[in-house]
Amino acid sequence: MGANEHARPDLEAVRARLLERAAQIGLEGTDDERIERVLALEVREDAPTEDECRRFYEANRRRFTAGELVEASHILLAMTPRVPPERLRAKAAEVHARAAREPARFAELAREFSNCPSSAQGGALGQLGRGDAVPEFEKAVLDGTALGVLPDLVSTRFGFHVVLVSRRIPGRLVPYEVVRDEVRAVVGRLAEERAIGEYVRRLGAAA
């Protein structure tokens, strides 16, 4: 679920509700232990069905594609304690606009502005596959289909990235039978997260 779909609950408020419920039913232990026991006792979710797993697989075929590669370059404006994030983002947006207007100058801009060692190679990262980058960067470059300068900045723990995808090498879809257990685990985890979220909302409503 995207950050804009629903406001994220206040984590401290959620913990407080769960600990209050733990006290109501007489659970003991550390705060984390009591929260785990409350959820184990009171949150129930059905095991995913085969149809649910197959629907998830079909809706997320890119996720189960092996051997997919992209050739990418980036300009990293790195986080630093001395520069406020808002100011850094503004500078990154300025560099992004220049790169989008003049993609042929991307390497030159990388050498001038990037804080990554790849700047010496004009920002070139070579070929990237699944697992080769942090999740936010991987999602931006591998889950899309665009070529050229990506339309949005990519934000990671390292800072803000202006990204150029120069080539996409298609992979092959792994058969459902091969990834069935992985699909079932993912669908089960998502169902558990939804069940916990609904339980916490019910606690809040009751309070």
Secondary structure, 3 states (H helix, E strand, C coil): CCCCCCCCCCHHHHHHHHHHHHHHCCCCCCHHHHHHHHHHHHCCCCCCCHHHHHHHHHHCHHHHEECCEEEEEEEEEECECCECHHHHHHHHHHHHHHHHHCHHHHHHHHHHHCCCHHHHHCCEEEEECCCCCCHHHHHHHHCCCCCEECCCCEEECCEEEEEEEEEEECCEECCHHHHHHHHHHHHHHHHHHHHHHHHHHHHHHHC
